[in-house]
């Protein structure tokens, strides 16, 4: 017995998975924003939630900078998955003609977002390492959600190259449509 899974079924599963990931990342971003605001305005002991209590006690400005880097990277991840969910929900993925302007714009946006996530994650890693060198006890890079900065940069560059190929494919397809 052979099980056949067609592209439509795979896209439906990917849509569901992307939506679940999008919701999870939104919750994570919201918790960073809420807890950062709560720590700065109401209760400074709330910095324990993120493991940044030592940083907050050392310098609240450094705490805000670290928190902003965490929020920026998480919000960019949420935007990236929002674009994926939106593209799959609106069914703008045309298998018969994949080289269209919607898909080209989508891939360019993903490449810019992944490159931005990588750069801000790298900045966060470097800043955390500088804080550790200053003698501040910091949580691990993975707990701060900065892990994999090099992978994000690599993925951003790869997506940018694919976007350039799609751009050329769109140009060729437009020329072919004009000649017919």
MDTraj code that builds the backbone (N, CA, C; nanometers):
import mdtraj as md
import numpy as np

residues = "UNK UNK UNK UNK UNK UNK UNK UNK UNK UNK UNK UNK UNK UNK UNK UNK UNK UNK UNK UNK UNK UNK UNK UNK UNK UNK UNK UNK UNK UNK UNK UNK UNK UNK UNK UNK UNK UNK UNK UNK UNK UNK UNK UNK UNK UNK UNK UNK UNK UNK UNK UNK UNK UNK UNK UNK UNK UNK UNK UNK UNK UNK UNK UNK UNK UNK UNK UNK UNK UNK UNK UNK UNK UNK UNK UNK UNK UNK UNK UNK UNK UNK UNK UNK UNK UNK UNK UNK UNK UNK UNK UNK UNK UNK UNK UNK UNK UNK UNK UNK UNK UNK UNK UNK UNK UNK UNK UNK UNK UNK UNK UNK UNK UNK UNK UNK UNK UNK UNK UNK UNK UNK UNK UNK UNK UNK UNK UNK UNK UNK UNK UNK UNK UNK UNK UNK UNK UNK UNK UNK UNK UNK UNK UNK UNK UNK UNK UNK UNK UNK UNK UNK UNK UNK UNK UNK UNK UNK UNK UNK UNK UNK UNK UNK UNK UNK UNK UNK UNK UNK UNK UNK UNK UNK UNK UNK UNK UNK UNK UNK".split()
xyz = np.array([
    [0.0849, -0.1176, 0.0000],
    [0.0000, 0.0000, 0.0000],
    [0.0896, 0.1240, 0.0000],
    [0.0577, 0.2138, -0.0860],
    [0.1378, 0.3354, -0.1008],
    [0.0574, 0.4544, -0.0502],
    [0.1236, 0.5345, 0.0308],
    [0.0595, 0.6541, 0.0832],
    [0.1071, 0.7717, 0.0000],
    [0.0122, 0.8436, -0.0562],
    [0.0476, 0.9608, -0.1367],
    [0.0025, 1.0862, -0.0646],
    [0.0959, 1.1762, -0.0489],
    [0.0660, 1.3049, 0.0127],
    [0.0915, 1.4105, -0.0938],
    [-0.0123, 1.4836, -0.1269],
    [0.0057, 1.5845, -0.2307],
    [0.0468, 1.7189, -0.1703],
    [0.0798, 1.8096, -0.2569],
    [0.1303, 1.9404, -0.2156],
    [0.0280, 2.0170, -0.1338],
    [-0.0989, 2.0045, -0.1673],
    [-0.2028, 2.0768, -0.0935],
    [-0.2085, 2.0316, 0.0526],
    [-0.1951, 1.9013, 0.0767],
    [-0.1965, 1.8507, 0.2134],
    [-0.0739, 1.8982, 0.2908],
    [0.0410, 1.8966, 0.2263],
    [0.1638, 1.9441, 0.2911],
    [0.1507, 2.0914, 0.3270],
    [0.0958, 2.1709, 0.2356],
    [0.0785, 2.3141, 0.2629],
    [-0.0198, 2.3370, 0.3776],
    [-0.1234, 2.2538, 0.3887],
    [-0.2181, 2.2660, 0.5002],
    [-0.1504, 2.2351, 0.6329],
    [-0.0673, 2.1308, 0.6360],
    [0.0056, 2.0973, 0.7582],
    [0.1032, 2.2096, 0.7932],
    [0.1731, 2.2617, 0.6941],
    [0.2666, 2.3726, 0.7182],
    [0.1932, 2.4972, 0.7662],
    [0.0740, 2.5210, 0.7147],
    [-0.0068, 2.6340, 0.7594],
    [-0.0401, 2.6207, 0.9075],
    [-0.0828, 2.5021, 0.9484],
    [-0.1182, 2.4788, 1.0890],
    [0.0043, 2.4931, 1.1783],
    [0.1160, 2.4313, 1.1389],
    [0.2391, 2.4425, 1.2175],
    [0.2876, 2.5873, 1.2271],
    [0.2829, 2.6586, 1.1164],
    [0.3256, 2.7991, 1.1163],
    [0.2364, 2.8831, 1.2065],
    [0.1081, 2.8557, 1.2057],
    [0.0152, 2.9300, 1.2907],
    [0.0434, 2.9038, 1.4382],
    [0.0711, 2.7785, 1.4731],
    [0.1039, 2.7444, 1.6119],
    [0.2330, 2.8136, 1.6550],
    [0.3346, 2.8101, 1.5679],
    [0.4617, 2.8768, 1.5992],
    [0.4408, 3.0273, 1.6122],
    [0.3606, 3.0850, 1.5225],
    [0.3316, 3.2287, 1.5276],
    [0.2682, 3.2668, 1.6615],
    [0.1710, 3.1891, 1.7063],
    [0.1051, 3.2178, 1.8345],
    [0.2056, 3.2075, 1.9493],
    [0.2883, 3.1048, 1.9485],
    [0.3883, 3.0875, 2.0538],
    [0.4882, 3.2017, 2.0591],
    [0.5342, 3.2462, 1.9438],
    [0.6307, 3.3561, 1.9405],
    [0.5645, 3.4868, 1.9835],
    [0.4381, 3.5061, 1.9466],
    [0.3667, 3.6264, 1.9914],
    [0.3522, 3.6278, 2.1429],
    [0.3232, 3.5126, 2.2013],
    [0.3123, 3.5038, 2.3470],
    [0.4471, 3.5349, 2.4108],
    [0.5536, 3.4805, 2.3537],
    [0.6878, 3.5066, 2.4071],
    [0.7233, 3.6552, 2.3973],
    [0.6958, 3.7170, 2.2823],
    [0.7240, 3.8600, 2.2664],
    [0.6410, 3.9421, 2.3640],
    [0.5146, 3.9065, 2.3793],
    [0.4290, 3.9775, 2.4732],
    [0.4769, 3.9641, 2.6163],
    [0.5264, 3.8465, 2.6517],
    [0.5761, 3.8280, 2.7889],
    [0.7024, 3.9108, 2.8121],
    [0.7893, 3.9201, 2.7114],
    [0.9087, 4.0044, 2.7259],
    [0.8689, 4.1507, 2.7452],
    [0.7753, 4.1980, 2.6639],
    [0.7324, 4.3377, 2.6721],
    [0.6643, 4.3651, 2.8063],
    [0.5699, 4.2781, 2.8434],
    [0.4972, 4.2988, 2.9687],
    [0.5911, 4.2940, 3.0886],
    [0.6743, 4.1920, 3.0956],
    [0.7618, 4.1778, 3.2114],
    [0.8671, 4.2879, 3.2179],
    [0.9146, 4.3327, 3.1024],
    [1.0078, 4.4449, 3.1024],
    [0.9420, 4.5718, 3.1554],
    [0.8203, 4.5995, 3.1083],
    [0.7463, 4.7164, 3.1548],
    [0.7162, 4.7040, 3.3041],
    [0.6715, 4.5858, 3.3455],
    [0.6386, 4.5617, 3.4859],
    [0.7618, 4.5810, 3.5743],
    [0.8761, 4.5331, 3.5273],
    [1.0009, 4.5467, 3.6042],
    [1.0418, 4.6930, 3.6160],
    [1.0324, 4.7665, 3.5079],
    [1.0780, 4.9058, 3.5077],
    [0.9839, 4.9990, 3.5829],
    [0.8545, 4.9710, 3.5802],
    [0.7574, 5.0649, 3.6350],
    [0.7064, 5.0236, 3.7734],
    [0.6826, 4.8948, 3.7946],
    [0.6138, 4.8535, 3.9159],
    [0.7040, 4.7817, 4.0154],
    [0.7658, 4.6713, 3.9735],
    [0.8390, 4.5869, 4.0681],
    [0.9740, 4.5455, 4.0101],
    [1.0837, 4.6058, 4.0549],
    [1.2152, 4.5697, 4.0006],
    [1.2556, 4.4246, 4.0255],
    [1.1959, 4.3600, 4.1254],
    [1.2292, 4.2198, 4.1520],
    [1.1753, 4.1256, 4.0444],
    [1.0908, 4.1768, 3.9574],
    [1.0361, 4.0964, 3.8488],
    [1.1419, 4.0637, 3.7437],
    [1.2588, 4.1255, 3.7518],
    [1.3666, 4.0960, 3.6577],
    [1.4137, 3.9516, 3.6719],
    [1.3731, 3.8856, 3.7795],
    [1.4068, 3.7440, 3.7986],
    [1.3436, 3.6580, 3.6906],
    [1.2313, 3.7012, 3.6347],
    [1.1599, 3.6226, 3.5342],
    [1.2500, 3.5895, 3.4159],
    [1.3250, 3.6852, 3.3701],
    [1.4136, 3.6648, 3.2563],
    [1.5548, 3.6271, 3.2982],
    [1.5796, 3.6225, 3.4265],
    [1.7133, 3.5906, 3.4753],
    [1.8087, 3.7081, 3.4676],
    [1.7536, 3.8274, 3.4576],
    [1.8359, 3.9472, 3.4410],
    [1.8379, 4.0340, 3.5666],
    [1.8105, 3.9765, 3.6818],
    [1.8056, 4.0548, 3.8049],
    [1.9431, 4.1147, 3.8368],
    [2.0503, 4.0393, 3.8134],
    [2.1848, 4.0926, 3.8388],
    [2.2163, 4.2102, 3.7469],
    [2.1715, 4.2003, 3.6234],
    [2.1938, 4.3096, 3.5289],
    [2.1140, 4.4325, 3.5704],
    [1.9888, 4.4129, 3.6118],
    [1.9061, 4.5251, 3.6541],
    [1.9659, 4.5943, 3.7762],
    [2.0175, 4.5150, 3.8699],
    [2.0778, 4.5728, 3.9899],
    [2.2078, 4.6454, 3.9564],
    [2.2802, 4.5980, 3.8559],
    [2.4045, 4.6623, 3.8159],
    [2.3774, 4.7952, 3.7455],
    [2.2862, 4.7913, 3.6445],
    [2.2564, 4.9122, 3.5681],
    [2.1244, 4.8902, 3.4946],
    [2.0251, 4.9721, 3.5257],
    [1.8940, 4.9549, 3.4614],
    [1.8988, 4.9915, 3.3131],
    [1.9906, 5.0781, 3.2735],
    [2.0046, 5.1119, 3.1317],
    [2.0519, 4.9925, 3.0498],
    [2.1463, 4.9172, 3.1028],
    [2.1926, 4.7958, 3.0363],
    [2.0800, 4.6923, 3.0305],
    [1.9996, 4.6882, 3.1367],
    [1.8846, 4.5973, 3.1393],
    [1.7886, 4.6318, 3.0257],
    [1.7602, 4.7593, 3.0084],
    [1.6689, 4.8026, 2.9023],
    [1.7270, 4.7675, 2.7655],
    [1.8570, 4.7894, 2.7476],
    [1.9184, 4.7582, 2.6187],
    [1.9098, 4.6085, 2.5880],
    [1.9416, 4.5258, 2.6850],
    [1.9342, 4.3801, 2.6652],
    [1.7904, 4.3380, 2.6373],
    [1.6976, 4.3944, 2.7112],
    [1.5571, 4.3620, 2.6928],
    [1.5081, 4.4058, 2.5541],
    [1.5482, 4.5230, 2.5103],
    [1.5091, 4.5703, 2.3770],
    [1.5628, 4.4793, 2.2676],
    [1.6857, 4.4328, 2.2816],
    [1.7401, 4.3400, 2.1823],
    [1.6600, 4.2104, 2.1798],
    [1.6215, 4.1627, 2.2974],
    [1.5389, 4.0421, 2.3041],
    [1.4025, 4.0651, 2.2405],
    [1.3434, 4.1793, 2.2676],
    [1.2108, 4.2105, 2.2123],
    [1.2185, 4.2265, 2.0612],
    [1.3195, 4.2968, 2.0125],
    [1.3318, 4.3192, 1.8677],
    [1.3448, 4.1874, 1.7935],
    [1.4326, 4.0987, 1.8415],
    [1.4498, 3.9718, 1.7707],
    [1.3222, 3.8875, 1.7759],
    [1.2544, 3.8868, 1.8884],
    [1.1330, 3.8059, 1.9005],
    [1.0194, 3.8632, 1.8162],
    [1.0058, 3.9942, 1.8126],
    [0.9012, 4.0556, 1.7306],
    [0.9304, 4.0320, 1.5818],
    [1.0564, 4.0373, 1.5432],
    [1.0898, 4.0105, 1.4028],
    [1.0579, 3.8655, 1.3656],
    [1.0797, 3.7733, 1.4577],
    [1.0423, 3.6334, 1.4329],
    [0.8903, 3.6219, 1.4186],
    [0.8163, 3.6938, 1.5028],
    [0.6700, 3.6900, 1.4942],
    [0.6223, 3.7478, 1.3608],
    [0.6839, 3.8561, 1.3168],
    [0.6466, 3.9152, 1.1872],
    [0.6759, 3.8174, 1.0746],
    [0.7893, 3.7489, 1.0833],
    [0.8255, 3.6522, 0.9812],
    [0.7201, 3.5415, 0.9724],
    [0.6785, 3.4878, 1.0861],
    [0.5773, 3.3824, 1.0817],
    [0.4403, 3.4373, 1.0463],
    [0.4140, 3.5628, 1.0777],
    [0.2882, 3.6247, 1.0327],
    [0.2843, 3.6277, 0.8798],
    [0.3957, 3.6665, 0.8179],
    [0.4004, 3.6700, 0.6713],
    [0.3802, 3.5309, 0.6118],
    [0.4392, 3.4299, 0.6762],
    [0.4232, 3.2930, 0.6272],
    [0.2770, 3.2488, 0.6400],
    [0.2165, 3.2743, 0.7563],
    [0.0764, 3.2361, 0.7772],
    [-0.0143, 3.3108, 0.6808],
    [0.0120, 3.4384, 0.6625],
    [-0.0704, 3.5197, 0.5714],
    [-0.0605, 3.4692, 0.4280],
    [0.0608, 3.4362, 0.3849],
    [0.0795, 3.3869, 0.2489],
    [0.0078, 3.2530, 0.2295],
    [0.0169, 3.1643, 0.3284],
    [-0.0501, 3.0347, 0.3163],
    [-0.2018, 3.0477, 0.3310],
    [-0.2470, 3.1410, 0.4149],
    [-0.3910, 3.1598, 0.4337],
    [-0.4563, 3.2217, 0.3106],
    [-0.3911, 3.3217, 0.2529],
    [-0.4466, 3.3894, 0.1357],
    [-0.4299, 3.3076, 0.0082],
    [-0.3598, 3.1945, 0.0202],
    [-0.3359, 3.1047, -0.0934],
    [-0.2708, 3.1785, -0.2100],
    [-0.1703, 3.2600, -0.1784],
    [-0.0993, 3.3340, -0.2815],
    [0.0144, 3.2527, -0.3432],
    [0.0329, 3.1308, -0.2936],
    [0.1347, 3.0430, -0.3476],
    [0.0740, 2.9697, -0.4663],
    [0.1137, 3.0098, -0.5854],
    [0.0627, 2.9503, -0.7077],
    [0.1661, 2.8507, -0.7593],
    [0.1353, 2.7231, -0.7488],
    [0.2287, 2.6192, -0.7904],
    [0.2484, 2.6210, -0.9419],
    [0.1433, 2.6582, -1.0164],
    [0.1539, 2.6587, -1.1622],
    [0.2423, 2.7727, -1.2139],
    [0.2385, 2.8857, -1.1468],
    [0.3243, 2.9995, -1.1831],
    [0.3887, 3.0544, -1.0559],
    [0.4968, 2.9911, -1.0106],
    [0.5587, 3.0337, -0.8844],
    [0.6321, 3.1676, -0.8951],
    [0.6709, 3.2041, -1.0147],
    [0.7459, 3.3285, -1.0313],
    [0.6494, 3.4445, -1.0527],
    [0.5933, 3.4936, -0.9427],
    [0.5058, 3.6096, -0.9500],
    [0.5551, 3.7152, -0.8516],
    [0.5042, 3.8352, -0.8646],
    [0.5542, 3.9454, -0.7818],
    [0.5235, 3.9245, -0.6338],
    [0.4096, 3.8627, -0.6027],
    [0.3751, 3.8365, -0.4620],
    [0.4800, 3.7463, -0.3969],
    [0.5169, 3.6398, -0.4668],
    [0.6149, 3.5457, -0.4118],
    [0.7528, 3.6114, -0.4027],
    [0.7881, 3.6908, -0.5018],
    [0.9165, 3.7613, -0.4979],
    [0.9238, 3.8562, -0.3793],
    [0.8184, 3.9335, -0.3576],
    [0.8136, 4.0261, -0.2446],
    [0.8178, 3.9507, -0.1119],
    [0.7482, 3.8367, -0.1063],
    [0.7463, 3.7535, 0.0137],
    [0.8871, 3.7045, 0.0490],
    [0.9580, 3.6542, -0.0489],
    [1.0928, 3.6016, -0.0231],
    [1.1890, 3.7144, 0.0131],
    [1.1773, 3.8291, -0.0529],
    [1.2615, 3.9439, -0.0146],
    [1.2346, 3.9855, 0.1298],
    [1.1066, 3.9934, 0.1695],
    [1.0731, 4.0306, 0.3070],
    [1.1291, 3.9299, 0.4068],
    [1.1162, 3.8006, 0.3755],
    [1.1724, 3.6984, 0.4640],
    [1.3241, 3.7118, 0.4748],
    [1.3895, 3.7421, 0.3637],
    [1.5363, 3.7547, 0.3673],
    [1.5780, 3.8737, 0.4535],
    [1.5068, 3.9851, 0.4410],
    [1.5405, 4.1019, 0.5226],
    [1.5149, 4.0742, 0.6709],
    [1.4032, 4.0082, 0.7011],
    [1.3716, 3.9774, 0.8406],
    [1.4735, 3.8812, 0.9015],
    [1.5086, 3.7751, 0.8290],
    [1.6044, 3.6795, 0.8844],
    [1.7417, 3.7423, 0.9009],
    [1.7800, 3.8270, 0.8081],
    [1.9078, 3.8965, 0.8225],
    [1.9032, 3.9903, 0.9435],
    [1.7923, 4.0594, 0.9619],
    [1.7764, 4.1465, 1.0785],
    [1.7779, 4.0687, 1.2093],
    [1.7113, 3.9545, 1.2123],
    [1.7122, 3.8704, 1.3324],
    [1.8551, 3.8281, 1.3635],
    [1.9288, 3.7880, 1.2598],
    [2.0672, 3.7465, 1.2797],
    [2.1551, 3.8581, 1.3320],
    [2.1395, 3.9773, 1.2761],
    [2.2235, 4.0900, 1.3193],
    [2.1908, 4.1334, 1.4616],
    [2.0619, 4.1413, 1.4946],
    [2.0250, 4.1797, 1.6315],
    [2.0622, 4.0705, 1.7318],
    [2.0511, 3.9440, 1.6905],
    [2.0935, 3.8349, 1.7790],
    [2.2442, 3.8421, 1.8028],
    [2.3195, 3.8681, 1.6972],
    [2.4646, 3.8805, 1.7111],
    [2.4996, 3.9966, 1.8044],
    [2.4290, 4.1080, 1.7876],
    [2.4492, 4.2235, 1.8751],
    [2.4198, 4.1848, 2.0200],
    [2.3100, 4.1103, 2.0406],
    [2.2747, 4.0659, 2.1745],
    [2.3795, 3.9736, 2.2345],
    [2.4351, 3.8837, 2.1528],
    [2.5393, 3.7930, 2.2006],
    [2.6633, 3.8725, 2.2406],
    [2.7031, 3.9666, 2.1557],
    [2.8224, 4.0462, 2.1850],
    [2.8026, 4.1327, 2.3088],
    [2.6841, 4.1908, 2.3228],
    [2.6551, 4.2730, 2.4390],
    [2.6539, 4.1884, 2.5664],
    [2.5953, 4.0694, 2.5582],
    [2.5931, 3.9796, 2.6744],
    [2.7344, 3.9374, 2.7129],
    [2.8167, 3.9092, 2.6136],
    [2.9553, 3.8715, 2.6424],
    [3.0307, 3.9881, 2.7066],
    [3.0049, 4.1088, 2.6605],
    [3.0680, 4.2269, 2.7197],
    [3.0245, 4.2432, 2.8651],
    [2.8949, 4.2188, 2.8920],
    [2.8450, 4.2274, 3.0292],
    [2.9080, 4.1209, 3.1182],
    [2.9260, 4.0005, 3.0645],
    [2.9917, 3.8938, 3.1406],
    [3.1362, 3.9337, 3.1707],
    [3.2023, 3.9951, 3.0728],
    [3.3400, 4.0427, 3.0946],
    [3.3456, 4.1515, 3.2020],
    [3.2345, 4.2238, 3.2214],
    [3.2280, 4.3272, 3.3241],
    [3.2020, 4.2673, 3.4618],
    [3.1805, 4.1360, 3.4680],
    [3.1601, 4.0683, 3.5950],
    [3.0147, 4.0489, 3.6332],
    [2.9232, 4.0677, 3.5401],
    [2.7803, 4.0517, 3.5685],
    [2.7407, 3.9080, 3.5356],
    [2.6717, 3.8436, 3.6289],
    [2.6244, 3.7075, 3.6049],
    [2.5027, 3.7156, 3.5127],
    [2.5161, 3.6514, 3.3951],
    [2.4109, 3.6565, 3.2937],
    [2.3597, 3.5162, 3.2643],
    [2.2331, 3.5054, 3.2219],
    [2.1829, 3.3749, 3.1773],
    [2.2503, 3.3351, 3.0453],
    [2.2293, 3.2120, 3.0044],
    [2.2908, 3.1653, 2.8798],
    [2.2296, 3.2372, 2.7599],
    [2.3019, 3.2319, 2.6511],
    [2.2573, 3.2952, 2.5267],
    [2.1247, 3.2336, 2.4810],
    [2.1088, 3.1035, 2.4980],
    [1.9849, 3.0367, 2.4576],
    [1.8659, 3.0841, 2.5416],
    [1.8883, 3.1072, 2.6706],
    [1.7802, 3.1570, 2.7561],
    [1.7406, 3.2992, 2.7201],
    [1.8344, 3.3745, 2.6658],
    [1.8048, 3.5111, 2.6223],
    [1.7473, 3.5147, 2.4802],
    [1.7362, 3.4001, 2.4170],
    [1.6828, 3.3843, 2.2810],
    [1.7729, 3.4478, 2.1746],
    [1.9042, 3.4472, 2.1991],
    [1.9994, 3.4998, 2.1014],
    [2.0769, 3.3893, 2.0301],
    [2.0501, 3.2651, 2.0635],
    [2.1252, 3.1542, 2.0048],
    [2.1025, 3.1441, 1.8548],
    [2.2060, 3.1062, 1.7831],
    [2.1950, 3.0841, 1.6394],
    [2.2032, 3.2075, 1.5538],
    [2.2707, 3.3110, 1.5999],
    [2.2810, 3.4336, 1.5209],
    [2.3466, 3.4056, 1.3861],
    [2.4497, 3.3216, 1.3858],
    [2.5177, 3.2908, 1.2608],
    [2.4263, 3.2154, 1.1644],
    [2.3398, 3.1304, 1.2166],
    [2.2465, 3.0564, 1.1322],
    [2.1434, 3.1510, 1.0713],
    [2.0953, 3.2458, 1.1508],
    [1.9996, 3.3438, 1.0982],
    [2.0627, 3.4286, 0.9882],
    [2.1864, 3.4703, 1.0078],
    [2.2550, 3.5499, 0.9044],
    [2.2738, 3.4666, 0.7787],
    [2.3182, 3.3425, 0.7962],
    [2.3358, 3.2528, 0.6815],
    [2.2043, 3.2327, 0.6075],
    [2.0958, 3.2106, 0.6825],
    [1.9654, 3.1910, 0.6204],
    [1.9190, 3.3172, 0.5486],
    [1.9457, 3.4341, 0.6082],
    [1.9069, 3.5597, 0.5446],
    [1.9789, 3.5799, 0.4120],
    [2.1084, 3.5509, 0.4098],
    [2.1844, 3.5651, 0.2852],
    [2.1359, 3.4641, 0.1816],
    [2.1096, 3.3411, 0.2244],
    [2.0590, 3.2384, 0.1325],
    [1.9234, 3.2788, 0.0753],
    [1.8342, 3.3278, 0.1592],
    [1.7035, 3.3726, 0.1105],
    [1.7163, 3.4924, 0.0172],
    [1.8130, 3.5793, 0.0442],
    [1.8334, 3.6942, -0.0442],
    [1.8784, 3.6479, -0.1825],
    [1.9658, 3.5473, -0.1871],
    [2.0093, 3.4918, -0.3162],
    [1.8915, 3.4286, -0.3883],
    [1.8089, 3.3525, -0.3151],
    [1.6897, 3.2920, -0.3759],
    [1.5940, 3.4005, -0.4244],
    [1.5812, 3.5094, -0.3490],
    [1.4943, 3.6199, -0.3909],
    [1.5452, 3.6825, -0.5204],
    [1.6769, 3.6945, -0.5328],
    [1.7331, 3.7473, -0.6578],
    [1.7033, 3.6534, -0.7746],
    [1.7105, 3.5224, -0.7500],
    [1.6759, 3.4261, -0.8548],
    [1.5282, 3.4364, -0.8914],
    [1.4431, 3.4534, -0.7911],
    [1.3003, 3.4715, -0.8186],
    [1.2759, 3.5999, -0.8972],
    [1.3488, 3.7047, -0.8627],
    [1.3341, 3.8314, -0.9352],
    [1.3668, 3.8120, -1.0828],
    [1.4747, 3.7385, -1.1092],
    [1.5126, 3.7111, -1.2479],
    [1.4086, 3.6217, -1.3142],
    [1.3566, 3.5230, -1.2417],
    [1.2523, 3.4357, -1.2951],
    [1.1260, 3.5135, -1.3293],
    [1.0923, 3.6110, -1.2465],
    [0.9752, 3.6956, -1.2736],
    [0.9980, 3.7768, -1.4004],
    [1.1193, 3.8294, -1.4167],
    [1.1517, 3.9060, -1.5378],
    [1.1413, 3.8182, -1.6624],
    [1.1952, 3.6966, -1.6557],
    [1.1899, 3.6055, -1.7702],
    [1.0465, 3.5655, -1.8003],
    [0.9686, 3.5388, -1.6961],
    [0.8286, 3.5017, -1.7164],
    [0.7502, 3.6163, -1.7785],
    [0.7781, 3.7393, -1.7371],
    [0.7105, 3.8569, -1.7941],
    [0.7482, 3.8726, -1.9410],
    [0.8745, 3.8487, -1.9761],
    [0.9169, 3.8563, -2.1163],
    [0.8477, 3.7487, -2.1997],
    [0.8361, 3.6278, -2.1441],
    [0.7689, 3.5196, -2.2160],
    [0.6206, 3.5495, -2.2334],
    [0.5586, 3.6085, -2.1334],
    [0.4163, 3.6432, -2.1451],
    [0.3941, 3.7489, -2.2515],
    [0.4914, 3.8408, -2.2675],
    [0.4794, 3.9438, -2.3692],
    [0.4982, 3.8892, -2.5095],
    [0.5821, 3.7867, -2.5252],
    [0.6082, 3.7329, -2.6594],
    [0.4979, 3.6419, -2.7075],
    [0.4155, 3.5901, -2.6172],
    [0.3087, 3.4990, -2.6594],
    [0.1910, 3.5730, -2.7063],
])
top = md.Topology()
chain = top.add_chain()
for i, resn in enumerate(residues, 1):
    res = top.add_residue(resn, chain, resSeq=i)
    for name in ("N", "CA", "C"):
        top.add_atom(name, md.element.get_by_symbol(name[0]), res)
traj = md.Trajectory(xyz[None], top)
